[in-house]
Amino acid sequence: MSRKIMIFLDQPHTLLLQHLRPVLSHDKKQICMKITDKSQRHGLKTKNILLKGYPAVIFCTAGLKIDEQEATRFLLLSPETNQEKLREAIYEKLKKETDSGAYQRRLDSEPNRKLLIDRIRAIKQECISEIKIGRPELIEEAFFRSKKALKPRHTRDIGRLISLVKSFALLNLWFRDKDGSTIVADEADIEAAFKIWNCICESQELNLPPYIYQLYQEVILPAWNEKNKDRAEGFEEVTGKLGLSRQDIIQKHYQVYGRFIPDWQLRQQIIPMLETAGLITQERDPNDKRKMLIYPTTPLTISDFANEGNTEQNDANVS
């Protein structure tokens, strides 16, 4: 499995990732697994399979519910669904379906795409076996600065961050210090890696796909603020904040994204994930015990921790 990329365009079974956990966590270089082999002559037979090496694994799924053990083993990413992205996707679809030959020729002649293909082939021919980090103290300082309290998943996150640094160094190997088949990542690679990591780290910390966290920030929090902003201060002290119903969230989602979110998806997938992440709590409506109201917990975000660390550092520099 070394130097291989496994891409699952869709999960053939929900248990697939669970069965791959020993491979995904890199427990051993060689893992022995038992499988059931079915043949027409001999019926069912148990076989011992030896998996060697660590592949890069990518999976795509339309489901939003992901087990925490898989969430910590992957970088969770979500495709953009803004109007500009959808409009460009429609344009590309029209070009491809109306004249597929011309579309393919235009795609093959696109200069940036050709340059990327040539660069990847050239990187493969260089046969780089090891990538060293020139200044690891920069990674250490920037990583711990944004972590107020360490979690077990951070031991995996630091590995992903280092992999990003090495990826940038590999893409620019001709401009890096080289000793045989070893290259050295410099400060530019570390800076580029943190630029990407800072865009996704907050949702990764919460074990949430970016789409779910974006929905929380752009739909749930604004809807809750709008519902409570006009309340008198004295009245609020007596009765407390007003909670959101699922219908409030559905209506706000339509205002923001222009489409309704299915009630079953909100109830069975999105709300449980946000509650597990500690971003919301649910309480029964005092006026109707059959309904549940949603309250954001509004904790300090990771960006707040980062700003707090920067403030402390600046104060130390001033003193």
C-alpha positions in Angstrom: 0.0 0.0 0.0 3.0 2.3 0.2 2.9 5.3 -2.3 -0.7 4.4 -3.1 -3.8 6.6 -3.1 -7.1 5.0 -2.2 -10.1 7.0 -3.4 -13.6 6.0 -2.5 -16.0 8.1 -4.6 -18.7 6.8 -2.3 -18.6 4.4 0.6 -19.6 0.9 -0.4 -20.6 0.2 3.2 -20.8 2.3 6.4 -18.5 -0.2 8.1 -15.7 0.4 5.6 -13.9 3.1 7.5 -14.2 1.1 10.7 -12.5 -1.9 9.1 -9.7 0.4 7.9 -9.0 1.9 11.3 -5.7 0.0 11.9 -4.5 1.1 8.5 -5.6 4.7 8.9 -3.9 5.1 12.3 -0.6 3.7 11.1 -0.4 1.2 13.9 2.2 -1.1 12.2 4.1 -1.1 9.0 2.7 -4.6 8.3 -0.8 -5.5 9.5 -2.2 -9.1 9.3 -5.9 -9.3 8.6 -8.3 -12.2 8.0 -10.8 -12.2 5.2 -13.4 -14.6 4.0 -12.7 -15.9 0.4 -15.6 -17.4 -1.5 -14.9 -19.8 -4.4 -17.2 -22.1 -6.3 -15.2 -25.2 -5.7 -14.3 -25.0 -2.0 -17.0 -22.8 -0.6 -16.0 -20.3 2.1 -12.3 -20.1 3.2 -10.5 -17.9 5.7 -7.4 -16.3 4.4 -4.7 -14.3 6.1 -3.9 -11.1 4.3 -0.8 -9.0 5.0 -1.1 -5.3 4.4 2.2 -3.5 4.0 2.7 0.3 4.1 0.5 3.3 4.6 -1.7 4.6 1.8 -3.2 8.0 1.4 -7.0 7.5 1.8 -9.7 9.9 0.5 -13.4 9.2 0.8 -16.5 11.1 -0.3 -19.9 10.8 1.3 -23.1 12.8 1.2 -23.9 11.7 4.8 -23.1 14.2 7.5 -22.8 11.8 10.5 -19.2 10.6 11.0 -17.9 8.6 14.0 -15.4 10.5 16.1 -12.8 7.8 15.6 -12.9 8.4 11.9 -13.1 12.2 12.3 -9.8 12.3 14.1 -8.1 10.2 11.4 -9.1 12.5 8.5 -9.1 16.1 7.5 -12.8 16.9 7.1 -13.5 19.1 4.1 -16.7 20.3 2.5 -17.2 21.6 -1.0 -18.3 25.2 -1.3 -22.0 25.8 -2.2 -22.0 29.6 -2.8 -23.7 31.1 -5.7 -20.5 31.8 -7.7 -19.4 28.2 -7.4 -22.8 26.8 -8.5 -22.9 29.2 -11.4 -19.5 28.3 -12.6 -20.3 24.6 -12.2 -23.4 25.0 -14.4 -21.3 26.8 -17.1 -18.8 24.0 -17.1 -21.6 21.4 -17.4 -23.1 23.2 -20.4 -19.7 23.4 -22.1 -19.0 19.7 -21.5 -22.4 18.4 -22.6 -22.9 20.6 -25.6 -19.5 19.8 -27.2 -17.5 17.2 -25.3 -14.7 17.1 -27.9 -14.0 20.8 -27.8 -14.3 20.8 -24.0 -11.7 18.1 -23.7 -9.3 19.9 -26.1 -9.7 23.1 -24.1 -9.0 21.2 -20.9 -5.9 19.5 -22.2 -4.5 22.8 -23.6 -5.1 24.8 -20.4 -1.5 26.1 -19.5 -1.8 26.0 -15.7 -3.1 22.4 -15.8 -0.3 21.3 -18.1 2.3 22.9 -15.9 0.9 21.2 -12.8 0.9 17.8 -14.5 4.5 18.3 -15.7 5.6 19.4 -12.2 4.1 16.3 -10.6 5.8 14.1 -13.1 9.1 15.9 -12.5 8.7 15.5 -8.7 8.2 11.7 -9.2 11.4 11.5 -11.2 13.5 13.2 -8.5 12.9 10.2 -6.2 12.8 12.1 -2.9 13.0 9.7 0.0 13.0 12.1 3.0 12.0 15.7 3.8 13.5 17.4 6.8 12.1 20.5 8.6 14.6 23.3 8.7 13.2 25.2 11.7 10.9 23.0 13.7 10.7 25.5 16.5 8.5 27.7 14.3 5.9 25.0 14.0 6.1 24.3 17.8 5.7 27.9 18.7 2.8 28.6 16.3 0.9 25.4 17.1 1.0 25.7 20.9 0.2 29.4 20.7 -3.4 28.6 19.6 -3.9 25.7 22.0 -5.2 26.8 25.4 -5.8 23.2 26.5 -4.3 20.2 24.7 -6.5 17.3 23.5 -5.6 13.7 22.5 -6.5 14.5 18.8 -3.7 17.2 18.7 -1.1 14.3 18.5 -2.6 13.5 15.1 -3.2 17.2 14.1 0.5 18.0 14.5 1.3 15.1 12.1 -1.1 16.5 9.5 0.4 20.0 9.9 3.9 18.6 9.3 2.7 16.7 6.3 1.4 20.0 4.8 4.8 21.6 5.4 6.5 18.7 3.6 4.0 18.9 0.8 4.9 22.5 0.0 8.5 21.7 0.2 8.1 18.8 -2.2 6.2 21.0 -4.7 9.2 23.4 -4.6 12.0 20.9 -4.2 14.2 22.6 -6.9 14.3 25.7 -4.7 15.1 24.0 -1.4 18.4 22.8 0.1 19.1 19.2 -1.1 21.4 16.5 0.0 21.1 13.5 -2.2 17.5 12.3 -2.0 16.7 14.5 1.0 15.4 18.1 0.9 14.9 20.6 3.7 11.6 22.6 4.2 12.2 26.2 5.0 10.2 29.0 6.6 8.1 29.7 3.4 6.8 26.1 3.5 5.8 26.5 7.2 4.1 29.8 6.6 2.1 28.4 3.6 1.1 25.3 5.6 -0.2 27.4 8.6 -2.1 29.6 6.1 -4.1 26.5 5.0 -4.3 25.0 8.5 -5.8 28.2 10.0 -8.7 28.0 7.5 -9.8 24.6 8.6 -8.4 24.0 12.2 -11.4 25.4 14.0 -13.9 22.9 12.5 -11.3 20.1 12.8 -11.0 20.8 16.6 -14.7 20.3 17.0 -14.8 17.1 14.8 -17.2 18.8 12.4 -17.2 19.1 8.7 -16.7 22.7 7.7 -20.2 22.8 6.2 -21.8 22.1 9.6 -19.6 24.6 11.4 -20.4 27.2 8.7 -24.1 26.5 9.1 -23.7 27.1 12.9 -22.0 30.5 12.3 -24.1 31.8 9.5 -27.6 30.4 10.4 -27.9 29.3 14.0 -26.0 32.1 15.8 -27.6 35.0 13.7 -31.1 33.5 14.1 -30.6 33.3 17.9 -29.2 36.9 18.1 -32.1 38.2 16.0 -34.6 36.5 18.2 -33.1 38.0 21.4 -31.8 41.4 20.3 -35.1 43.3 20.9 -35.8 42.0 24.3 -35.7 44.4 27.3 -32.8 43.9 29.6 -35.0 43.6 32.8 -37.4 41.2 31.1 -34.5 39.0 29.9 -33.1 38.8 33.5 -36.4 37.3 34.6 -37.2 34.9 31.8 -33.8 34.2 30.3 -32.9 34.0 26.6 -35.3 32.7 24.0 -34.4 29.4 22.4 -34.7 28.5 18.7 -37.1 25.9 17.3 -36.2 23.8 14.3 -38.6 25.8 12.2 -36.7 29.0 13.1 -33.5 27.4 11.8 -35.1 26.1 8.7 -36.5 29.6 7.8 -33.1 31.3 8.5 -31.4 28.6 6.4 -33.7 29.5 3.5 -32.9 33.2 4.0 -29.2 32.6 3.9 -28.8 29.9 1.3 -32.0 30.2 -0.7 -33.1 26.6 -0.1 -34.9 24.7 2.7 -32.9 22.1 4.7 -34.8 18.9 5.3 -36.2 18.6 8.8 -35.1 15.0 9.2 -31.5 15.9 8.3 -31.5 18.8 10.8 -33.0 16.6 13.6 -31.1 13.4 13.0 -27.7 14.6 11.8 -26.9 18.3 12.2 -28.3 19.0 15.7 -26.7 15.9 17.3 -23.3 16.8 15.8 -23.4 20.3 17.1 -24.6 19.1 20.5 -21.8 16.6 20.7 -19.3 19.3 19.8 -20.6 21.4 22.7 -21.8 24.3 20.5 -25.5 24.0 21.4 -27.8 22.6 24.1 -31.4 21.5 23.9 -34.1 22.1 26.4 -37.8 21.5 26.4 -40.1 24.4 25.5 -41.7 25.5 28.8 -44.9 26.4 26.9 -45.0 23.1 24.9 -43.2 20.1 26.4 -43.4 18.3 23.1 -41.0 20.7 21.5 -37.2 21.1 22.0 -35.6 24.5 21.9 -32.0 25.1 20.9 -29.6 27.4 22.7 -26.0 28.2 21.5 -23.5 27.7 24.2 -21.3 30.5 22.7 -18.0 29.2 24.0 -14.7 30.8 23.3 -13.7 29.8 19.8 -10.2 28.7 18.8 -9.6 32.0 17.1 -10.3 33.7 20.5 -7.6 31.4 22.0 -5.2 32.4 19.3 -5.9 36.1 19.8 -5.6 35.7 23.5 -2.2 34.0 23.0 -1.1 36.8 20.7 -2.2 39.4 23.2 -0.2 37.8 26.0 2.8 37.7 23.7 2.5 41.3 22.7 2.1 42.3 26.4 5.3 40.4 27.2 7.1 42.1 24.4 6.0 45.6 25.5 7.0 44.9 29.2 
